[in-house]
């Protein structure tokens, strides 16, 4: 992995930890993390496509 991507991944860790913390407070074991897309998914069809995306496997907690 390139140094830039390693730096970006490291910078995301505190944000992901915060998402996990808030999800735990809400009683959810696994939070949903939606990737940044070029356009916001608006409407049922666009939201349904999110579950059909071939996304990378999440990093273990």
GUVOMAR-549368 format. One record per residue (C-alpha): residue number from 1; chain; z, x, y. Coordinates in steps of 0.25 Angstrom, whole numbers, plus 5000, padded with zeros to 4 digits. Layout:
N
+------+-------+------+------+------+
| resi | chain |    Z |    X |    Y |
+------+-------+------+------+------+
|  NUM |     A |    Z |    X |    Y |
...
+------+-------+------+------+------+
This chain:
61
+------+-------+------+------+------+
| resi | chain |    Z |    X |    Y |
+------+-------+------+------+------+
|    1 |     A | 5000 | 5000 | 5000 |
|    2 |     A | 4997 | 5005 | 5014 |
|    3 |     A | 5008 | 5010 | 5023 |
|    4 |     A | 5004 | 4999 | 5033 |
|    5 |     A | 5006 | 4988 | 5022 |
|    6 |     A | 5019 | 4994 | 5017 |
|    7 |     A | 5024 | 4993 | 5032 |
|    8 |     A | 5020 | 4979 | 5033 |
|    9 |     A | 5026 | 4975 | 5020 |
|   10 |     A | 5039 | 4981 | 5024 |
|   11 |     A | 5039 | 4974 | 5037 |
|   12 |     A | 5037 | 4961 | 5030 |
|   13 |     A | 5050 | 4963 | 5021 |
|   14 |     A | 5060 | 4958 | 5031 |
|   15 |     A | 5052 | 4946 | 5034 |
|   16 |     A | 5050 | 4942 | 5020 |
|   17 |     A | 5065 | 4944 | 5018 |
|   18 |     A | 5068 | 4934 | 5029 |
|   19 |     A | 5059 | 4924 | 5022 |
|   20 |     A | 5066 | 4926 | 5009 |
|   21 |     A | 5079 | 4924 | 5016 |
|   22 |     A | 5075 | 4911 | 5023 |
|   23 |     A | 5069 | 4906 | 5010 |
|   24 |     A | 5082 | 4908 | 5003 |
|   25 |     A | 5089 | 4901 | 5014 |
|   26 |     A | 5080 | 4889 | 5012 |
|   27 |     A | 5082 | 4889 | 4997 |
|   28 |     A | 5069 | 4895 | 4993 |
|   29 |     A | 5068 | 4907 | 4983 |
|   30 |     A | 5054 | 4911 | 4986 |
|   31 |     A | 5049 | 4910 | 5000 |
|   32 |     A | 5034 | 4907 | 5003 |
|   33 |     A | 5028 | 4918 | 5011 |
|   34 |     A | 5014 | 4914 | 5016 |
|   35 |     A | 5005 | 4926 | 5019 |
|   36 |     A | 4999 | 4927 | 5033 |
|   37 |     A | 4986 | 4921 | 5034 |
|   38 |     A | 4974 | 4921 | 5044 |
|   39 |     A | 4976 | 4906 | 5046 |
|   40 |     A | 4988 | 4897 | 5045 |
|   41 |     A | 4988 | 4888 | 5032 |
|   42 |     A | 4987 | 4874 | 5038 |
|   43 |     A | 4986 | 4862 | 5030 |
|   44 |     A | 4988 | 4859 | 5015 |
|   45 |     A | 4975 | 4866 | 5010 |
|   46 |     A | 4979 | 4879 | 5018 |
|   47 |     A | 4993 | 4879 | 5013 |
|   48 |     A | 4988 | 4877 | 4998 |
|   49 |     A | 4979 | 4889 | 4999 |
|   50 |     A | 4991 | 4897 | 5002 |
|   51 |     A | 4996 | 4895 | 4988 |
|   52 |     A | 4983 | 4899 | 4982 |
|   53 |     A | 4982 | 4912 | 4989 |
|   54 |     A | 4983 | 4925 | 4981 |
|   55 |     A | 4994 | 4931 | 4988 |
|   56 |     A | 5001 | 4944 | 4983 |
|   57 |     A | 5014 | 4943 | 4975 |
|   58 |     A | 5026 | 4943 | 4984 |
|   59 |     A | 5035 | 4955 | 4984 |
|   60 |     A | 5048 | 4953 | 4976 |
|   61 |     A | 5061 | 4950 | 4984 |
+------+-------+------+------+------+
